[in-house]
Amino acid sequence: MAQVIWTKKALGQLERAVKYIREEQGLSYAEIVLKKVFKSTSLLESSPEMGTIEPLLAHKKTQYRYLVVWSYKIIYRIAADKIVISRVFHTSRNPKKLKGI
C-alpha cells in the first residue's frame, strides 16, 4: 500500500481554494469540498493508477495522473511506494499553466 504525500505547493493551492470557497459559498460547502478531496486522494493508497494520465504533462520524464474532484484537478505522480500530490488546479484556469510543473 502506497502512502499519499502532499507537496507544500499542492497544500497551499488547496488551502487557497478552500479559503475562496468559504468566502464565496460558506464554511459548510468549503468543508464538503475539502473532505471530498482528502477522501478521493486517500483512495490512491490502494489504487494509485486510478487517475487518468495527464496529457499536458506527457513531456515529463515522470508520468503524471489526475483526479477530478468538484472543479479541481488533483495532479499526482507515483514514486515507488509513494503517491506525491503535486498540484491542485482549478479546471477553469488556462491548462497551459500546468506545463510549469
PyMOL commands that set and color helices and strands:
alter all, ss='L'
color gray80, all
select helices_A, chain A and resi 8-25+27-45+55-57+95-100
alter helices_A, ss='H'
color red, helices_A
select strands_A, chain A and resi 3-6+52-53+64-69+72-79+82-90
alter strands_A, ss='S'
color yellow, strands_A
deselect
rebuild
show_as cartoon
